[in-house]
Amino acid sequence: MADEISEAVQIIRVTFDSIEVAMKVGSGGLNTIKDLCLFLKGMLDYEKSMGKTSMRKLLMKGGDLQVLQFQESDLKKVKKMAKKYGILYSELPKIHKDSGMVEIVIHSEAVPRANLIIQKLGTGSLTSIEDYMKNSEQSDLGELLKFFEKQKSGNAQTPSEEAADRAVDGLIEKVGMYAMEKEKVNIDDVREKFSIDEIQAKDILGKLTSMGAVENGESENTYKAVMDKDAFSNRIQGYKQLADRISAIQSYSNPSLTDITISKTLIAEENERAVKTRVPGTWGANVRYLWINKENVLDIHGGKTMLTFLDKEKEYKLYDEQNRVTEKKKGDELYKNHYDPVEMNLRQRAEKQKKAEEKQRIQQKLKAASEKKLAEAPQRKGR
């Protein structure tokens, strides 16, 4: 009985995204479990940013996980064999690009099939997730957990060097172009071509349907392209521009940021990325200028005024006419002493107007492309 109680207290239950996982403390103790919890949560967030759900599905099978390590040069072979043998896996982010090794996480139920992969490769190793955490070099584990922390705060990039939150959008564009090329695709085609699961394939094709790029075909899970490549490319570009603009201005929801308006008469200089604006209330020998990133600017009042924001906690550099830094001031001080308050719903109205303008612009481009196509059709037919 004492042994049974001792065994019971070695089991802890942890909940990740509504998934309860039972884990054995084992010889590594609670520190190993703590690192394991951080690792699993980091993987869930990492995959979520990539539009993937493999780790979540693995955890739904239970917490009994294994790590398969092999040469990076064998990655394509492993993915192909994993698909052939029906092995669900989650690929770990590659932190050390020069190590030549990569790891994937699988469930213990797939160990016999994973051993087949190792046998065919002639190399590779399998270890439990607990032993992987316990035996990892502390510096390597620390770097991995640090990567997840940065990724969570939006500062990290995916291994493909694209921002994580754009990975899914990029895949939508690729799948759309593939559909335009084939004219008709099904879910299995998309899964095979882009190495994604059925849920992802359905989600992406659903988004393409909402965009008007494809429509449901004659049979279930089949989709027919209803745009040509030029029209689809125009629509994607329009969405990208709108998404970039919205992404840049949505940061104002941060409580430390406050909206300000700046008359364009205060612009002293500008380049492709930023505008140099005179700080209101400064002039003559004491004139000061502030550079503002154009990504954070919305044009309002018929283009006569710029709507942007200041971070109250940030220290801003102020320049003179020769672009020399003369002093630094906190955003809160700048806001209180130099800029007028902005009514609360001004940004909402400006964003709504911007969206309407972008939508109208996209529709006009699509209409022009359609009219051009119709005009060229009789000429092609005559040939």
Solvent accessible surface area in square Angstrom, and as a share of the most:
residue,aa,sasa,rsa
1,M,170,0.76
2,A,78,0.60
3,D,118,0.61
4,E,117,0.52
5,I,94,0.48
6,S,59,0.38
7,E,88,0.39
8,A,62,0.48
9,V,100,0.58
10,Q,63,0.28
11,I,68,0.34
12,I,49,0.25
13,R,159,0.58
14,V,31,0.18
15,T,87,0.51
16,F,8,0.03
17,D,46,0.24
18,S,106,0.68
19,I,15,0.08
20,E,106,0.47
21,V,1,0.00
22,A,43,0.34
23,M,3,0.01
24,K,97,0.41
25,V,18,0.11
26,G,36,0.34
27,S,105,0.68
28,G,24,0.23
29,G,25,0.24
30,L,122,0.61
31,N,119,0.61
32,T,15,0.09
33,I,6,0.03
34,K,130,0.55
35,D,31,0.16
36,L,1,0.00
37,C,29,0.17
38,L,92,0.46
39,F,0,0.00
40,L,2,0.01
41,K,78,0.33
42,G,7,0.07
43,M,0,0.00
44,L,9,0.04
45,D,25,0.13
46,Y,14,0.05
47,E,7,0.03
48,K,127,0.54
49,S,29,0.19
50,M,36,0.16
51,G,26,0.25
52,K,80,0.34
53,T,42,0.25
54,S,19,0.12
55,M,0,0.00
56,R,85,0.31
57,K,51,0.21
58,L,1,0.00
59,L,1,0.01
60,M,127,0.57
61,K,99,0.42
62,G,26,0.25
63,G,13,0.12
64,D,81,0.42
65,L,1,0.01
66,Q,30,0.13
67,V,2,0.01
68,L,1,0.01
69,Q,58,0.26
70,F,1,0.00
71,Q,77,0.34
72,E,67,0.30
73,S,101,0.65
74,D,20,0.10
75,L,34,0.17
76,K,172,0.73
77,K,119,0.50
78,V,1,0.01
79,K,68,0.29
80,K,158,0.67
81,M,27,0.12
82,A,0,0.00
83,K,109,0.46
84,K,154,0.65
85,Y,41,0.16
86,G,55,0.53
87,I,11,0.06
88,L,55,0.27
89,Y,52,0.20
90,S,1,0.01
91,E,50,0.22
92,L,10,0.05
93,P,9,0.06
94,K,45,0.19
95,I,49,0.25
96,H,68,0.30
97,K,139,0.59
98,D,134,0.69
99,S,61,0.40
100,G,26,0.25
101,M,59,0.26
102,V,10,0.06
103,E,31,0.14
104,I,2,0.01
105,V,0,0.00
106,I,1,0.00
107,H,21,0.09
108,S,24,0.16
109,E,96,0.43
110,A,4,0.03
111,V,38,0.22
112,P,91,0.57
113,R,76,0.28
114,A,1,0.00
115,N,73,0.37
116,L,77,0.38
117,I,1,0.01
118,I,33,0.17
119,Q,139,0.62
120,K,124,0.53
121,L,35,0.17
122,G,66,0.64
123,T,57,0.33
124,G,30,0.29
125,S,57,0.37
126,L,43,0.21
127,T,45,0.26
128,S,28,0.18
129,I,1,0.01
130,E,48,0.22
131,D,53,0.27
132,Y,39,0.15
133,M,6,0.03
134,K,88,0.37
135,N,110,0.56
136,S,29,0.19
137,E,120,0.54
138,Q,129,0.57
139,S,75,0.48
140,D,57,0.29
141,L,6,0.03
142,G,32,0.30
143,E,69,0.31
144,L,10,0.05
145,L,33,0.17
146,K,122,0.52
147,F,36,0.15
148,F,10,0.04
149,E,98,0.44
150,K,102,0.43
151,Q,18,0.08
152,K,125,0.53
153,S,74,0.48
154,G,63,0.61
155,N,114,0.58
156,A,17,0.13
157,Q,96,0.43
158,T,3,0.02
159,P,68,0.43
160,S,76,0.49
161,E,98,0.44
162,E,90,0.40
163,A,41,0.32
164,A,12,0.09
165,D,110,0.57
166,R,93,0.34
167,A,22,0.17
168,V,40,0.23
169,D,68,0.35
170,G,22,0.21
171,L,37,0.18
172,I,13,0.06
173,E,38,0.17
174,K,126,0.53
175,V,0,0.00
176,G,0,0.00
177,M,56,0.25
178,Y,33,0.13
179,A,1,0.01
180,M,15,0.07
181,E,111,0.50
182,K,108,0.46
183,E,121,0.54
184,K,96,0.41
185,V,3,0.02
186,N,53,0.27
187,I,7,0.04
188,D,91,0.47
189,D,52,0.27
190,V,0,0.00
191,R,82,0.30
192,E,115,0.51
193,K,118,0.50
194,F,40,0.17
195,S,92,0.59
196,I,22,0.11
197,D,36,0.19
198,E,74,0.33
199,I,100,0.51
200,Q,21,0.09
201,A,0,0.00
202,K,92,0.39
203,D,70,0.36
204,I,4,0.02
205,L,0,0.00
206,G,33,0.32
207,K,82,0.35
208,L,0,0.00
209,T,48,0.28
210,S,101,0.65
211,M,23,0.10
212,G,32,0.30
213,A,0,0.00
214,V,3,0.02
215,E,76,0.34
216,N,101,0.52
217,G,23,0.22
218,E,169,0.76
219,S,69,0.45
220,E,154,0.69
221,N,63,0.32
222,T,17,0.10
223,Y,24,0.09
224,K,84,0.36
225,A,21,0.16
226,V,71,0.41
227,M,33,0.15
228,D,56,0.29
229,K,93,0.39
230,D,104,0.54
231,A,18,0.14
232,F,0,0.00
233,S,35,0.22
234,N,40,0.20
235,R,45,0.16
236,I,11,0.06
237,Q,75,0.34
238,G,3,0.03
239,Y,87,0.33
240,K,57,0.24
241,Q,88,0.39
242,L,31,0.15
243,A,49,0.38
244,D,67,0.35
245,R,71,0.26
246,I,36,0.18
247,S,74,0.48
248,A,19,0.14
249,I,2,0.01
250,Q,101,0.45
251,S,49,0.32
252,Y,63,0.24
253,S,89,0.57
254,N,71,0.37
255,P,127,0.80
256,S,28,0.18
257,L,25,0.13
258,T,22,0.13
259,D,25,0.13
260,I,0,0.00
261,T,42,0.24
262,I,2,0.01
263,S,47,0.30
264,K,70,0.30
265,T,123,0.72
266,L,28,0.14
267,I,46,0.23
268,A,59,0.46
269,E,77,0.35
270,E,98,0.44
271,N,75,0.38
272,E,166,0.74
273,R,188,0.69
274,A,17,0.13
275,V,5,0.03
276,K,4,0.02
277,T,0,0.00
278,R,75,0.27
279,V,1,0.00
280,P,35,0.22
281,G,51,0.49
282,T,17,0.10
283,W,177,0.62
284,G,58,0.56
285,A,106,0.82
286,N,107,0.55
287,V,12,0.07
288,R,43,0.16
289,Y,18,0.07
290,L,4,0.02
291,W,62,0.22
292,I,15,0.07
293,N,72,0.37
294,K,67,0.28
295,E,116,0.52
296,N,42,0.21
297,V,13,0.07
298,L,1,0.01
299,D,76,0.39
300,I,12,0.06
301,H,116,0.52
302,G,80,0.77
303,G,31,0.30
304,K,150,0.64
305,T,19,0.11
306,M,4,0.02
307,L,0,0.00
308,T,2,0.01
309,F,30,0.12
310,L,3,0.01
311,D,36,0.19
312,K,65,0.28
313,E,120,0.54
314,K,107,0.45
315,E,100,0.45
316,Y,29,0.11
317,K,102,0.43
318,L,2,0.01
319,Y,44,0.17
320,D,17,0.09
321,E,109,0.49
322,Q,118,0.52
323,N,62,0.32
324,R,150,0.55
325,V,73,0.42
326,T,57,0.33
327,E,61,0.27
328,K,110,0.47
329,K,42,0.18
330,K,96,0.41
331,G,0,0.00
332,D,44,0.23
333,E,75,0.33
334,L,0,0.00
335,Y,44,0.17
336,K,146,0.62
337,N,98,0.50
338,H,36,0.16
339,Y,15,0.06
340,D,108,0.56
341,P,112,0.70
342,V,28,0.16
343,E,103,0.46
344,M,188,0.84
345,N,68,0.35
346,L,17,0.08
347,R,1,0.00
348,Q,113,0.50
349,R,116,0.42
350,A,8,0.06
351,E,28,0.13
352,K,153,0.65
353,Q,108,0.48
354,K,47,0.20
355,K,93,0.39
356,A,60,0.47
357,E,82,0.37
358,E,20,0.09
359,K,127,0.54
360,Q,102,0.46
361,R,79,0.29
362,I,12,0.06
363,Q,96,0.43
364,Q,103,0.46
365,K,85,0.36
366,L,26,0.13
367,K,130,0.55
368,A,59,0.45
369,A,28,0.22
370,S,57,0.37
371,E,93,0.42
372,K,132,0.56
373,K,103,0.44
374,L,127,0.63
375,A,65,0.51
376,E,62,0.28
377,A,40,0.31
378,P,86,0.54
379,Q,113,0.50
380,R,120,0.44
381,K,182,0.77
382,G,71,0.68
383,R,221,0.81
